[in-house]
Amino acid sequence: MPGVHAVLLFDDTVAAWAGSRPRPVPLRPESPLALLPSSGTTSAVPKICVHSHTGLLSNAATVAADAQASGADTILSASPLTHLFGLLSVHLSLF
């Protein structure tokens, strides 16, 4: 059964790393945060857009400032978190 085998491999991985701490990851504002496909292209080849932390978070900061958002506001988003608008909703909650 493939499912049982995959669970055992996962358990083996967990056991091998037990007691270990995550390794630090160097992160800078210009580091890539998301790779998302572009829409509206006339090409037969998909285009991937690289979005940085600073690009997406500064966009959310601007939207929050323009909307005069506060910590008491509620954000409702029906967009999936894998979509830029859904990700913007998550980032807005930080501001």
Sequence and secondary structure as in RCSB ss.txt:
>XXXX:A:sequence
MPGVHAVLLFDDTVAAWAGSRPRPVPLRPESPLALLPSSGTTSAVPKICVHSHTGLLSNAATVAADAQASGADTI
LSASPLTHLFGLLSVHLSLF
>XXXX:A:secstr
 HHHHHHHHHHHHHHHHTT         TTSEEEEEE SS  SSS  EEEEEHHHHHHHHHHHHHHTT  TT   
   S TTSHHHHHHHHHHH 
